[in-house]
Amino acid sequence: MARTSVAYSDLAANSDTDDPAGTALNAGADAGHTIADAEPEQTILRIDASAGGDITIVAGDSPPAIAAGQGDLTVTVGIETRWIGPLESGRFLQNDGSLLIDVESGAAGTITAFRVPRYT
């Protein structure tokens, strides 16, 4: 099974945002999710689980992820809503500019990727 793409839900500065429905979790071996053109430091993931399991943010490629040697980040999620992030590009960014998220078999629910606006 291929990875399912998760599009960003952009948070608007000085405004409000509707609560997006999210993308169904794609669980199991050779599955999971990808976020293309990722901005890890501005990324917060919401996992709304109806069946628990491990959610793993996969360590990136070195380069560009010079801290990839720190390994994956695994969060155990029960039947709950969990927030993960922001994330480090130096640890999690893949060489194609994406983030990869693995989902343990048996986990169910939704994933939403929020992009927090950057202020300069």
FENJOZI-V23574 format. One record per residue. RES is the residue in three letters. PHI is phi in degrees with one decimal (NA if undefined). PSI is psi in whole degrees, 0 to 359 (* if undefined). Layout:
BEGIN
res: (RES,RES)
phi: (PHI,PHI)
psi: (PSI,PSI)
END
This chain:
BEGIN
res: (MET,ALA,ARG,THR,SER,VAL,ALA,TYR,SER,ASP,LEU,ALA,ALA,ASN,SER,ASP,THR,ASP,ASP,PRO,ALA,GLY,THR,ALA,LEU,ASN,ALA,GLY,ALA,ASP,ALA,GLY,HIS,THR,ILE,ALA,ASP,ALA,GLU,PRO,GLU,GLN,THR,ILE,LEU,ARG,ILE,ASP,ALA,SER,ALA,GLY,GLY,ASP,ILE,THR,ILE,VAL,ALA,GLY,ASP,SER,PRO,PRO,ALA,ILE,ALA,ALA,GLY,GLN,GLY,ASP,LEU,THR,VAL,THR,VAL,GLY,ILE,GLU,THR,ARG,TRP,ILE,GLY,PRO,LEU,GLU,SER,GLY,ARG,PHE,LEU,GLN,ASN,ASP,GLY,SER,LEU,LEU,ILE,ASP,VAL,GLU,SER,GLY,ALA,ALA,GLY,THR,ILE,THR,ALA,PHE,ARG,VAL,PRO,ARG,TYR,THR)
phi: (NA,-84.4,-70.5,-95.8,-74.4,-118.7,-85.5,-69.7,-106.2,-78.8,-83.1,-96.4,-65.4,54.1,-152.4,-119.5,-136.9,-64.5,-79.4,-73.2,-70.8,90.3,-110.8,-58.6,-62.0,-105.7,-96.2,113.9,-63.0,58.1,-126.3,100.2,-138.4,-135.2,-117.0,-75.8,46.9,-71.7,-125.1,-53.8,-66.6,-108.7,-105.2,-127.4,-98.5,-111.8,-108.7,-110.3,-95.9,-100.9,-145.4,-77.7,165.5,-85.8,-112.0,-121.2,-87.5,-77.9,-57.3,-78.8,-90.8,-114.3,-76.6,-87.2,-85.9,-69.4,-103.9,-60.0,-62.7,-70.5,89.9,-68.4,-111.6,-112.8,-119.8,-86.6,-115.0,-90.1,-83.0,-167.9,-106.3,-123.5,-114.4,-126.8,123.2,-63.6,-116.4,-100.0,-63.6,-64.9,-113.0,-117.3,-72.3,-82.4,-68.3,-94.6,86.6,-104.7,-110.2,-115.7,-126.7,-97.5,-128.2,-62.7,-54.1,95.0,-71.5,-145.8,137.8,-132.8,-126.6,-131.4,-106.0,-97.7,-108.6,-84.0,-64.3,-98.4,-100.9,-114.3)
psi: (139,163,144,133,140,120,151,144,109,130,137,132,137,38,190,166,134,151,110,155,329,175,135,135,133,93,154,174,144,29,214,203,160,143,110,154,49,150,81,319,344,11,129,127,137,122,119,96,132,347,130,170,180,137,125,123,118,134,145,185,142,114,166,347,89,343,19,336,345,344,183,161,116,128,125,124,129,202,90,178,126,147,132,127,180,166,163,125,326,348,326,348,129,161,348,6,11,167,142,135,123,148,125,143,139,339,146,157,213,159,138,134,114,137,118,131,146,132,140,*)
END
